[in-house]
Amino acid sequence: MSSAPVTINCVECGGTAHLISFLPPDDEPLEDGTPLAYRCSDCMDRFDLVWEADDT
Ligand SMILES: [Zn+2]
């Protein structure tokens, strides 16, 4: 998998957190270490993830 999920489950409230980071076009795979920011639409918490590809 080379693209980030658009939404993740909020670890705080179980709601849906939406990706708010700018991403490169679909044909450009994310590089390891790319920061991804999500914001939960329910509790408004922000989560910062660091992208790491599985297929290293
Ligand atoms: Zn939440």
N, CA, C, O and the ligand as a Tripos MOL2 file, in Angstrom:
@<TRIPOS>MOLECULE
protein
  225   223    57     0     0
PROTEIN
NO_CHARGES

@<TRIPOS>ATOM
      1 N           0.8530   -1.1960    0.0000 N.3       1 MET1
      2 CA          0.0000    0.0000    0.0000 C.3       1 MET1
      3 C           0.8840    1.2380    0.0000 C.2       1 MET1
      4 O           1.7940    1.3590    0.8200 O.2       1 MET1
      5 N           0.6170    2.1440   -0.9080 N.am      2 SER2
      6 CA          1.4870    3.3110   -1.0240 C.3       2 SER2
      7 C           0.7350    4.6140   -0.8370 C.2       2 SER2
      8 O           1.2900    5.6890   -1.0640 O.2       2 SER2
      9 N          -0.5080    4.5300   -0.4290 N.am      3 SER3
     10 CA         -1.2510    5.7590   -0.1960 C.3       3 SER3
     11 C          -1.8230    5.7590    1.2150 C.2       3 SER3
     12 O          -2.1340    4.7090    1.7760 O.2       3 SER3
     13 N          -1.9550    6.9460    1.7710 N.am      4 ALA4
     14 CA         -2.4290    7.0660    3.1450 C.3       4 ALA4
     15 C          -3.9440    6.8920    3.2020 C.2       4 ALA4
     16 O          -4.6440    7.3000    2.2750 O.2       4 ALA4
     17 N          -4.4600    6.2970    4.2690 N.am      5 PRO5
     18 CA         -5.9130    6.2270    4.4430 C.3       5 PRO5
     19 C          -6.4890    7.6240    4.6300 C.2       5 PRO5
     20 O          -5.8960    8.4660    5.3040 O.2       5 PRO5
     21 N          -7.6520    7.8590    4.0260 N.am      6 VAL6
     22 CA         -8.2770    9.1820    4.1030 C.3       6 VAL6
     23 C          -8.8710    9.4110    5.4890 C.2       6 VAL6
     24 O          -8.9230   10.5400    5.9760 O.2       6 VAL6
     25 N          -9.3130    8.3390    6.1070 N.am      7 THR7
     26 CA         -9.8630    8.4470    7.4550 C.3       7 THR7
     27 C          -9.2750    7.3430    8.3270 C.2       7 THR7
     28 O          -8.9140    6.2710    7.8420 O.2       7 THR7
     29 N          -9.1910    7.6260    9.6060 N.am      8 ILE8
     30 CA         -8.7930    6.6140   10.5820 C.3       8 ILE8
     31 C          -9.7550    6.6840   11.7510 C.2       8 ILE8
     32 O         -10.5020    7.6520   11.8940 O.2       8 ILE8
     33 N          -9.7340    5.6550   12.5880 N.am      9 ASN9
     34 CA        -10.5620    5.6820   13.7800 C.3       9 ASN9
     35 C          -9.8780    6.5140   14.8560 C.2       9 ASN9
     36 O          -8.6970    6.3260   15.1480 O.2       9 ASN9
     37 N         -10.6270    7.4250   15.4340 N.am     10 CYS10
     38 CA        -10.1040    8.2530   16.5120 C.3      10 CYS10
     39 C          -9.8430    7.3820   17.7290 C.2      10 CYS10
     40 O         -10.7140    6.6330   18.1710 O.2      10 CYS10
     41 N          -8.6360    7.4860   18.2640 N.am     11 VAL11
     42 CA         -8.3120    6.6510   19.4260 C.3      11 VAL11
     43 C          -8.9080    7.2240   20.7050 C.2      11 VAL11
     44 O          -8.9630    6.5440   21.7290 O.2      11 VAL11
     45 N          -9.3520    8.4700   20.6450 N.am     12 GLU12
     46 CA         -9.8900    9.1080   21.8440 C.3      12 GLU12
     47 C         -11.3700    8.7890   22.0450 C.2      12 GLU12
     48 O         -11.7920    8.4290   23.1430 O.2      12 GLU12
     49 N         -12.1470    8.9240   20.9810 N.am     13 CYS13
     50 CA        -13.5950    8.7950   21.1320 C.3      13 CYS13
     51 C         -14.1970    7.7340   20.2240 C.2      13 CYS13
     52 O         -15.3910    7.4480   20.3150 O.2      13 CYS13
     53 N         -13.3850    7.1450   19.3490 N.am     14 GLY14
     54 CA        -13.9080    6.1220   18.4580 C.3      14 GLY14
     55 C         -14.5900    6.6950   17.2340 C.2      14 GLY14
     56 O         -15.1510    5.9470   16.4340 O.2      14 GLY14
     57 N         -14.5520    8.0220   17.0720 N.am     15 GLY15
     58 CA        -15.1510    8.6560   15.9090 C.3      15 GLY15
     59 C         -14.2530    8.5300   14.6890 C.2      15 GLY15
     60 O         -13.2970    7.7550   14.6740 O.2      15 GLY15
     61 N         -14.5810    9.3050   13.6740 N.am     16 THR16
     62 CA        -13.8200    9.2700   12.4320 C.3      16 THR16
     63 C         -12.9060   10.4750   12.3450 C.2      16 THR16
     64 O         -13.3550   11.6180   12.4380 O.2      16 THR16
     65 N         -11.6190   10.2110   12.1650 N.am     17 ALA17
     66 CA        -10.6510   11.2910   11.9910 C.3      17 ALA17
     67 C         -10.2790   11.3770   10.5180 C.2      17 ALA17
     68 O          -9.9550   10.3730    9.8850 O.2      17 ALA17
     69 N         -10.3310   12.5940    9.9850 N.am     18 HIS18
     70 CA        -10.1150   12.8040    8.5580 C.3      18 HIS18
     71 C          -8.7290   13.3670    8.3050 C.2      18 HIS18
     72 O          -8.2240   14.1960    9.0610 O.2      18 HIS18
     73 N          -8.1330   12.8990    7.2290 N.am     19 LEU19
     74 CA         -6.8120   13.3860    6.8360 C.3      19 LEU19
     75 C          -6.8910   14.8530    6.4480 C.2      19 LEU19
     76 O          -7.7280   15.2450    5.6350 O.2      19 LEU19
     77 N          -6.0150   15.6630    7.0330 N.am     20 ILE20
     78 CA         -6.0040   17.0880    6.7130 C.3      20 ILE20
     79 C          -4.6950   17.5210    6.0820 C.2      20 ILE20
     80 O          -4.5230   18.6890    5.7330 O.2      20 ILE20
     81 N          -3.7670   16.5760    5.9350 N.am     21 SER21
     82 CA         -2.4800   16.9080    5.3210 C.3      21 SER21
     83 C          -2.6060   16.9580    3.8090 C.2      21 SER21
     84 O          -3.4350   16.2680    3.2170 O.2      21 SER21
     85 N          -1.7770   17.7780    3.1980 N.am     22 PHE22
     86 CA         -1.6650   17.7520    1.7460 C.3      22 PHE22
     87 C          -0.8830   16.5140    1.3400 C.2      22 PHE22
     88 O           0.1550   16.1990    1.9220 O.2      22 PHE22
     89 N          -1.4000   15.8150    0.3290 N.am     23 LEU23
     90 CA         -0.7160   14.6190   -0.1480 C.3      23 LEU23
     91 C          -0.2920   14.8090   -1.5990 C.2      23 LEU23
     92 O          -0.9220   15.5630   -2.3400 O.2      23 LEU23
     93 N           0.7790   14.1210   -2.0040 N.am     24 PRO24
     94 CA          1.1830   14.1690   -3.4010 C.3      24 PRO24
     95 C           0.1450   13.4650   -4.2620 C.2      24 PRO24
     96 O          -0.7010   12.7420   -3.7360 O.2      24 PRO24
     97 N           0.1950   13.6630   -5.5750 N.am     25 PRO25
     98 CA         -0.7390   12.9800   -6.4790 C.3      25 PRO25
     99 C          -0.6880   11.4700   -6.3080 C.2      25 PRO25
    100 O           0.2840   10.9170   -5.7940 O.2      25 PRO25
    101 N          -1.7650   10.8130   -6.7540 N.am     26 ASP26
    102 CA         -1.9030    9.3800   -6.5190 C.3      26 ASP26
    103 C          -0.7610    8.5590   -7.1020 C.2      26 ASP26
    104 O          -0.4330    7.4910   -6.5850 O.2      26 ASP26
    105 N          -0.1610    9.0500   -8.1660 N.am     27 ASP27
    106 CA          0.8690    8.2370   -8.8050 C.3      27 ASP27
    107 C           2.2400    8.4200   -8.1540 C.2      27 ASP27
    108 O           3.2360    7.8510   -8.6000 O.2      27 ASP27
    109 N           2.2680    9.2150   -7.1080 N.am     28 GLU28
    110 CA          3.5290    9.3660   -6.3840 C.3      28 GLU28
    111 C           3.4070    8.7070   -5.0090 C.2      28 GLU28
    112 O           2.6770    9.2010   -4.1510 O.2      28 GLU28
    113 N           4.0990    7.6220   -4.8000 N.am     29 PRO29
    114 CA          3.9950    6.9480   -3.5070 C.3      29 PRO29
    115 C           4.5560    7.8090   -2.3890 C.2      29 PRO29
    116 O           5.5000    8.5760   -2.5800 O.2      29 PRO29
    117 N           3.9580    7.6640   -1.2350 N.am     30 LEU30
    118 CA          4.4470    8.3990   -0.0760 C.3      30 LEU30
    119 C           5.8180    7.8740    0.3320 C.2      30 LEU30
    120 O           6.0860    6.6750    0.2680 O.2      30 LEU30
    121 N           6.6570    8.7740    0.7420 N.am     31 GLU31
    122 CA          7.9560    8.3670    1.2470 C.3      31 GLU31
    123 C           7.8550    8.0670    2.7370 C.2      31 GLU31
    124 O           7.0730    8.6800    3.4640 O.2      31 GLU31
    125 N           8.6640    7.1130    3.1680 N.am     32 ASP32
    126 CA          8.7140    6.8360    4.6020 C.3      32 ASP32
    127 C           9.0680    8.1070    5.3630 C.2      32 ASP32
    128 O           9.9390    8.8710    4.9470 O.2      32 ASP32
    129 N           8.3940    8.3200    6.4640 N.am     33 GLY33
    130 CA          8.6750    9.4960    7.2670 C.3      33 GLY33
    131 C           7.8030   10.6840    6.9200 C.2      33 GLY33
    132 O           7.9190   11.7400    7.5420 O.2      33 GLY33
    133 N           6.9100   10.5250    5.9100 N.am     34 THR34
    134 CA          6.0010   11.6210    5.5790 C.3      34 THR34
    135 C           5.0140   11.8440    6.7210 C.2      34 THR34
    136 O           4.3200   10.9100    7.1230 O.2      34 THR34
    137 N           4.9420   13.0540    7.2450 N.am     35 PRO35
    138 CA          3.9870   13.3170    8.3220 C.3      35 PRO35
    139 C           2.5660   13.4080    7.7910 C.2      35 PRO35
    140 O           2.3080   14.0280    6.7600 O.2      35 PRO35
    141 N           1.6540   12.7790    8.5150 N.am     36 LEU36
    142 CA          0.2390   12.8030    8.1430 C.3      36 LEU36
    143 C          -0.5520   13.3200    9.3340 C.2      36 LEU36
    144 O          -0.4200   12.8020   10.4430 O.2      36 LEU36
    145 N          -1.3670   14.3320    9.1090 N.am     37 ALA37
    146 CA         -2.1660   14.8970   10.1880 C.3      37 ALA37
    147 C          -3.6380   14.5560    9.9680 C.2      37 ALA37
    148 O          -4.1520   14.6750    8.8560 O.2      37 ALA37
    149 N          -4.3030   14.1360   11.0240 N.am     38 TYR38
    150 CA         -5.7180   13.8220   10.9870 C.3      38 TYR38
    151 C          -6.4300   14.6450   12.0580 C.2      38 TYR38
    152 O          -5.8640   14.9510   13.1080 O.2      38 TYR38
    153 N          -7.6830   14.9950   11.7680 N.am     39 ARG39
    154 CA         -8.4810   15.6460   12.8030 C.3      39 ARG39
    155 C          -9.8060   14.9260   12.9410 C.2      39 ARG39
    156 O         -10.4930   14.6360   11.9620 O.2      39 ARG39
    157 N         -10.1410   14.6470   14.1900 N.am     40 CYS40
    158 CA        -11.3910   13.9430   14.4710 C.3      40 CYS40
    159 C         -12.5670   14.8990   14.3250 C.2      40 CYS40
    160 O         -12.5340   16.0170   14.8390 O.2      40 CYS40
    161 N         -13.6060   14.4540   13.6200 N.am     41 SER41
    162 CA        -14.7750   15.3110   13.4170 C.3      41 SER41
    163 C         -15.6980   15.2970   14.6270 C.2      41 SER41
    164 O         -16.6160   16.1120   14.7230 O.2      41 SER41
    165 N         -15.4550   14.3800   15.5410 N.am     42 ASP42
    166 CA        -16.3120   14.3000   16.7290 C.3      42 ASP42
    167 C         -15.7290   15.0660   17.9150 C.2      42 ASP42
    168 O         -16.4080   15.9030   18.5090 O.2      42 ASP42
    169 N         -14.4720   14.7810   18.2600 N.am     43 CYS43
    170 CA        -13.8860   15.4390   19.4350 C.3      43 CYS43
    171 C         -12.8690   16.5100   19.0500 C.2      43 CYS43
    172 O         -12.3210   17.1930   19.9150 O.2      43 CYS43
    173 N         -12.6200   16.6550   17.7410 N.am     44 MET44
    174 CA        -11.7530   17.6950   17.2020 C.3      44 MET44
    175 C         -10.2920   17.5520   17.6290 C.2      44 MET44
    176 O          -9.4980   18.4810   17.4800 O.2      44 MET44
    177 N          -9.9560   16.4010   18.1490 N.am     45 ASP45
    178 CA         -8.5520   16.1560   18.4640 C.3      45 ASP45
    179 C          -7.7550   15.9690   17.1780 C.2      45 ASP45
    180 O          -8.2720   15.4820   16.1720 O.2      45 ASP45
    181 N          -6.5000   16.3630   17.2330 N.am     46 ARG46
    182 CA         -5.6280   16.1840   16.0800 C.3      46 ARG46
    183 C          -4.6340   15.0710   16.3610 C.2      46 ARG46
    184 O          -4.1040   14.9450   17.4650 O.2      46 ARG46
    185 N          -4.3960   14.2640   15.3310 N.am     47 PHE47
    186 CA         -3.4500   13.1660   15.4520 C.3      47 PHE47
    187 C          -2.4090   13.2830   14.3590 C.2      47 PHE47
    188 O          -2.7330   13.4720   13.1860 O.2      47 PHE47
    189 N          -1.1690   13.1690   14.7550 N.am     48 ASP48
    190 CA         -0.0860   13.2080   13.7820 C.3      48 ASP48
    191 C           0.5510   11.8310   13.6910 C.2      48 ASP48
    192 O           1.0310   11.2750   14.6790 O.2      48 ASP48
    193 N           0.5400   11.3000   12.4790 N.am     49 LEU49
    194 CA          1.1480   10.0090   12.2150 C.3      49 LEU49
    195 C           2.3440   10.2040   11.2940 C.2      49 LEU49
    196 O           2.4450   11.2020   10.5800 O.2      49 LEU49
    197 N           3.2280    9.2510   11.3260 N.am     50 VAL50
    198 CA          4.3410    9.2420   10.3820 C.3      50 VAL50
    199 C           4.1810    8.0310    9.4830 C.2      50 VAL50
    200 O           4.1030    6.8970    9.9550 O.2      50 VAL50
    201 N           4.1330    8.2850    8.1740 N.am     51 TRP51
    202 CA          3.9110    7.2140    7.2330 C.3      51 TRP51
    203 C           5.1270    6.2860    7.1630 C.2      51 TRP51
    204 O           6.2680    6.7290    7.0300 O.2      51 TRP51
    205 N           4.8420    4.9880    7.2570 N.am     52 GLU52
    206 CA          5.8840    3.9900    7.0480 C.3      52 GLU52
    207 C           5.3100    2.9080    6.1680 C.2      52 GLU52
    208 O           4.3170    2.2700    6.5190 O.2      52 GLU52
    209 N           5.9300    2.7020    5.0320 N.am     53 ALA53
    210 CA          5.4630    1.6750    4.1160 C.3      53 ALA53
    211 C           5.7110    0.2970    4.7080 C.2      53 ALA53
    212 O           6.7070    0.0670    5.3950 O.2      53 ALA53
    213 N           4.7840   -0.6190    4.4270 N.am     54 ASP54
    214 CA          4.9150   -1.9650    4.9650 C.3      54 ASP54
    215 C           5.9400   -2.7900    4.2010 C.2      54 ASP54
    216 O           6.6410   -3.6220    4.7770 O.2      54 ASP54
    217 N           6.0160   -2.5530    2.9170 N.am     55 ASP55
    218 CA          6.8410   -3.4240    2.0650 C.3      55 ASP55
    219 C           8.2640   -2.8910    1.9490 C.2      55 ASP55
    220 O           8.6880   -2.4420    0.8840 O.2      55 ASP55
    221 N           8.9620   -2.9460    3.0120 N.am     56 THR56
    222 CA         10.3380   -2.4760    2.9860 C.3      56 THR56
    223 C          11.2530   -3.6070    2.5470 C.2      56 THR56
    224 O          12.4660   -3.4200    2.4580 O.2      56 THR56
    225 ZN        -12.3650   11.7960   18.4840 Zn       57 ZN57
@<TRIPOS>BOND
     1     1     2 1
     2     2     3 1
     3     3     4 2
     4     3     5 am
     5     5     6 1
     6     6     7 1
     7     7     8 2
     8     7     9 am
     9     9    10 1
    10    10    11 1
    11    11    12 2
    12    11    13 am
    13    13    14 1
    14    14    15 1
    15    15    16 2
    16    15    17 am
    17    17    18 1
    18    18    19 1
    19    19    20 2
    20    19    21 am
    21    21    22 1
    22    22    23 1
    23    23    24 2
    24    23    25 am
    25    25    26 1
    26    26    27 1
    27    27    28 2
    28    27    29 am
    29    29    30 1
    30    30    31 1
    31    31    32 2
    32    31    33 am
    33    33    34 1
    34    34    35 1
    35    35    36 2
    36    35    37 am
    37    37    38 1
    38    38    39 1
    39    39    40 2
    40    39    41 am
    41    41    42 1
    42    42    43 1
    43    43    44 2
    44    43    45 am
    45    45    46 1
    46    46    47 1
    47    47    48 2
    48    47    49 am
    49    49    50 1
    50    50    51 1
    51    51    52 2
    52    51    53 am
    53    53    54 1
    54    54    55 1
    55    55    56 2
    56    55    57 am
    57    57    58 1
    58    58    59 1
    59    59    60 2
    60    59    61 am
    61    61    62 1
    62    62    63 1
    63    63    64 2
    64    63    65 am
    65    65    66 1
    66    66    67 1
    67    67    68 2
    68    67    69 am
    69    69    70 1
    70    70    71 1
    71    71    72 2
    72    71    73 am
    73    73    74 1
    74    74    75 1
    75    75    76 2
    76    75    77 am
    77    77    78 1
    78    78    79 1
    79    79    80 2
    80    79    81 am
    81    81    82 1
    82    82    83 1
    83    83    84 2
    84    83    85 am
    85    85    86 1
    86    86    87 1
    87    87    88 2
    88    87    89 am
    89    89    90 1
    90    90    91 1
    91    91    92 2
    92    91    93 am
    93    93    94 1
    94    94    95 1
    95    95    96 2
    96    95    97 am
    97    97    98 1
    98    98    99 1
    99    99   100 2
   100    99   101 am
   101   101   102 1
   102   102   103 1
   103   103   104 2
   104   103   105 am
   105   105   106 1
   106   106   107 1
   107   107   108 2
   108   107   109 am
   109   109   110 1
   110   110   111 1
   111   111   112 2
   112   111   113 am
   113   113   114 1
   114   114   115 1
   115   115   116 2
   116   115   117 am
   117   117   118 1
   118   118   119 1
   119   119   120 2
   120   119   121 am
   121   121   122 1
   122   122   123 1
   123   123   124 2
   124   123   125 am
   125   125   126 1
   126   126   127 1
   127   127   128 2
   128   127   129 am
   129   129   130 1
   130   130   131 1
   131   131   132 2
   132   131   133 am
   133   133   134 1
   134   134   135 1
   135   135   136 2
   136   135   137 am
   137   137   138 1
   138   138   139 1
   139   139   140 2
   140   139   141 am
   141   141   142 1
   142   142   143 1
   143   143   144 2
   144   143   145 am
   145   145   146 1
   146   146   147 1
   147   147   148 2
   148   147   149 am
   149   149   150 1
   150   150   151 1
   151   151   152 2
   152   151   153 am
   153   153   154 1
   154   154   155 1
   155   155   156 2
   156   155   157 am
   157   157   158 1
   158   158   159 1
   159   159   160 2
   160   159   161 am
   161   161   162 1
   162   162   163 1
   163   163   164 2
   164   163   165 am
   165   165   166 1
   166   166   167 1
   167   167   168 2
   168   167   169 am
   169   169   170 1
   170   170   171 1
   171   171   172 2
   172   171   173 am
   173   173   174 1
   174   174   175 1
   175   175   176 2
   176   175   177 am
   177   177   178 1
   178   178   179 1
   179   179   180 2
   180   179   181 am
   181   181   182 1
   182   182   183 1
   183   183   184 2
   184   183   185 am
   185   185   186 1
   186   186   187 1
   187   187   188 2
   188   187   189 am
   189   189   190 1
   190   190   191 1
   191   191   192 2
   192   191   193 am
   193   193   194 1
   194   194   195 1
   195   195   196 2
   196   195   197 am
   197   197   198 1
   198   198   199 1
   199   199   200 2
   200   199   201 am
   201   201   202 1
   202   202   203 1
   203   203   204 2
   204   203   205 am
   205   205   206 1
   206   206   207 1
   207   207   208 2
   208   207   209 am
   209   209   210 1
   210   210   211 1
   211   211   212 2
   212   211   213 am
   213   213   214 1
   214   214   215 1
   215   215   216 2
   216   215   217 am
   217   217   218 1
   218   218   219 1
   219   219   220 2
   220   219   221 am
   221   221   222 1
   222   222   223 1
   223   223   224 2
@<TRIPOS>SUBSTRUCTURE
     1 MET1         2 RESIDUE 1 A MET
     2 SER2         6 RESIDUE 1 A SER
     3 SER3        10 RESIDUE 1 A SER
     4 ALA4        14 RESIDUE 1 A ALA
     5 PRO5        18 RESIDUE 1 A PRO
     6 VAL6        22 RESIDUE 1 A VAL
     7 THR7        26 RESIDUE 1 A THR
     8 ILE8        30 RESIDUE 1 A ILE
     9 ASN9        34 RESIDUE 1 A ASN
    10 CYS10       38 RESIDUE 1 A CYS
    11 VAL11       42 RESIDUE 1 A VAL
    12 GLU12       46 RESIDUE 1 A GLU
    13 CYS13       50 RESIDUE 1 A CYS
    14 GLY14       54 RESIDUE 1 A GLY
    15 GLY15       58 RESIDUE 1 A GLY
    16 THR16       62 RESIDUE 1 A THR
    17 ALA17       66 RESIDUE 1 A ALA
    18 HIS18       70 RESIDUE 1 A HIS
    19 LEU19       74 RESIDUE 1 A LEU
    20 ILE20       78 RESIDUE 1 A ILE
    21 SER21       82 RESIDUE 1 A SER
    22 PHE22       86 RESIDUE 1 A PHE
    23 LEU23       90 RESIDUE 1 A LEU
    24 PRO24       94 RESIDUE 1 A PRO
    25 PRO25       98 RESIDUE 1 A PRO
    26 ASP26      102 RESIDUE 1 A ASP
    27 ASP27      106 RESIDUE 1 A ASP
    28 GLU28      110 RESIDUE 1 A GLU
    29 PRO29      114 RESIDUE 1 A PRO
    30 LEU30      118 RESIDUE 1 A LEU
    31 GLU31      122 RESIDUE 1 A GLU
    32 ASP32      126 RESIDUE 1 A ASP
    33 GLY33      130 RESIDUE 1 A GLY
    34 THR34      134 RESIDUE 1 A THR
    35 PRO35      138 RESIDUE 1 A PRO
    36 LEU36      142 RESIDUE 1 A LEU
    37 ALA37      146 RESIDUE 1 A ALA
    38 TYR38      150 RESIDUE 1 A TYR
    39 ARG39      154 RESIDUE 1 A ARG
    40 CYS40      158 RESIDUE 1 A CYS
    41 SER41      162 RESIDUE 1 A SER
    42 ASP42      166 RESIDUE 1 A ASP
    43 CYS43      170 RESIDUE 1 A CYS
    44 MET44      174 RESIDUE 1 A MET
    45 ASP45      178 RESIDUE 1 A ASP
    46 ARG46      182 RESIDUE 1 A ARG
    47 PHE47      186 RESIDUE 1 A PHE
    48 ASP48      190 RESIDUE 1 A ASP
    49 LEU49      194 RESIDUE 1 A LEU
    50 VAL50      198 RESIDUE 1 A VAL
    51 TRP51      202 RESIDUE 1 A TRP
    52 GLU52      206 RESIDUE 1 A GLU
    53 ALA53      210 RESIDUE 1 A ALA
    54 ASP54      214 RESIDUE 1 A ASP
    55 ASP55      218 RESIDUE 1 A ASP
    56 THR56      222 RESIDUE 1 A THR
    57 ZN57       225 GROUP 0 **** ****
